[in-house]
Amino acid sequence: MDIPLVLHGASGVSETIVKRGAKAGAQWKGATGVPDSDIQKAITLGISKINIATDLRLAFTCGVREYLLEHREVFKPDDYLIAGRDSVKEVVIGKMRLFSSSGKA
């Protein structure tokens, strides 16, 4: 039987993103995640889908917070949501490399 295996709750919660968030006013004390080496091991053992929603939410929030700190006059979501999206994009690119999934879509 060929059944895809899914790893839920596999966000890495990188120290870099936690520090970025703190610098922008976030308070994510004690935030931790799954080490990259464990994710790579899981892939070798057959995991084919990896859920990383927390990593994406943290990245989005950092992007928005950082933008708003630098552009205090901004109030239109159109202006700051792009910064959140761009921050998520950076994380997705890194995760695709980690998962060896680049170019496989």
Secondary structure as GFF3:
##gff-version 3
##sequence-region A 1 105
A	DSSP	beta_strand	5	7	.	.	.	ID=ss1
A	DSSP	alpha_helix	15	23	.	.	.	ID=ss2
A	DSSP	alpha_helix	36	44	.	.	.	ID=ss3
A	DSSP	beta_strand	47	50	.	.	.	ID=ss4
A	DSSP	alpha_helix	53	70	.	.	.	ID=ss5
A	DSSP	alpha_helix	77	98	.	.	.	ID=ss6
###
